[in-house]
Amino acid sequence: MGDRTVSAVQLRQSDALNWIEFETLICQDKWETLGFGAFGQPVKFAGTLMAVENGTTMGRAWSRVRVRVTAPATGQRTEITSVLGAHVTVTLTDLD
């Protein structure tokens, strides 16, 4: 498959277990505690996509992604959950 760049709302559960990279803003205290940065700062997450949930709110599509990443503060693997809109692009890489 190689690398594939798509809108976050095009993600499906069948994309799980691929490597994912995306940029967003630090918006959870947990992310600060894990060492990803300060609230409101941009962050680039890269890790294994574990799960995808798609939905819409007031006509706007979104994808809730659960990603296994390495926390900078601890060096330990952990899972983060982020809700991404259509304006966010993600890059997927097949891990096979």
C-alpha positions in Angstrom: 0.0 0.0 0.0 2.8 2.5 0.8 1.8 5.9 2.2 -1.7 7.2 1.7 -2.8 10.7 2.7 -6.5 11.3 3.2 -9.0 13.5 5.0 -9.5 12.2 8.6 -13.2 11.6 8.0 -12.3 9.1 5.3 -10.7 6.8 7.9 -12.5 3.5 8.5 -12.1 0.7 11.1 -10.5 -1.3 8.3 -7.5 1.1 8.4 -6.8 0.0 12.0 -3.3 -1.5 12.7 -1.7 0.8 10.2 0.8 3.5 11.1 -0.9 6.9 11.2 0.5 10.5 11.4 -1.5 13.6 11.9 -1.2 17.1 13.4 -3.6 18.6 15.9 -3.5 20.9 18.9 -2.8 19.9 22.5 -6.3 19.9 24.0 -6.2 17.4 26.8 -4.5 17.6 30.2 -3.4 14.0 29.7 -1.4 14.9 26.6 0.4 17.6 28.6 1.2 15.2 31.4 2.5 12.6 28.9 5.0 15.3 27.6 3.5 16.1 24.2 3.5 19.8 24.9 1.5 22.6 26.5 -2.2 23.2 26.1 -3.0 24.9 22.7 0.4 24.1 21.1 0.5 22.1 17.8 1.5 18.5 18.1 2.3 15.8 15.5 1.1 12.3 16.6 2.6 9.2 15.0 1.7 5.7 16.0 -0.4 2.6 15.4 -4.1 3.3 14.6 -6.1 1.1 17.0 -9.7 2.1 16.3 -11.8 4.5 14.3 -15.3 5.7 15.0 -17.1 8.0 12.4 -20.0 10.3 13.0 -21.6 13.6 12.3 -22.7 16.5 14.4 -24.9 19.2 13.0 -24.0 18.0 9.5 -20.2 18.0 10.1 -18.4 14.8 9.7 -15.7 13.7 12.2 -13.6 10.7 13.1 -12.6 9.7 16.6 -9.3 7.8 16.5 -7.5 5.8 19.1 -3.8 5.7 18.5 -1.0 3.9 20.4 1.9 6.3 20.7 5.1 6.6 22.8 4.8 9.2 25.5 7.8 11.6 25.5 7.7 12.0 29.3 7.9 8.3 30.1 9.1 6.5 27.0 6.2 4.1 27.6 3.5 3.1 25.0 0.1 4.6 25.7 -3.1 5.3 23.8 -4.5 8.7 23.0 -8.0 9.5 21.6 -8.5 12.4 19.3 -11.5 13.7 17.4 -10.5 14.9 13.9 -12.6 16.9 11.4 -12.6 17.0 7.6 -10.0 19.8 7.7 -7.3 17.4 9.1 -5.3 15.2 6.8 -3.7 12.0 8.0 -1.0 9.9 6.5 -1.4 6.1 6.7 1.4 3.6 6.2 0.8 -0.1 5.9 2.8 -2.0 8.6 2.8 -5.3 6.8 
